[in-house]
């Protein structure tokens, strides 16, 4: 579940559009599972750098794929 500082970001149109495009770009598959040879649908996206109250407004962190 999103922390209070990130709720506005996760409900933004910018994030929803980015997430949709990213899921489509990996054909809806879990990239972590694929590295192990398992083909499985993925429904969660993880940031390369964890979000914090200090970086939640930095698109180089929030939208970095």
Secondary structure, DSSP 8 states (H G I E B T S, - for coil): ---GGGHHHHTSHHHHHHHHHHHHHTTTB-HHHHHTT---B------SS---TTTTT-HHHHT--
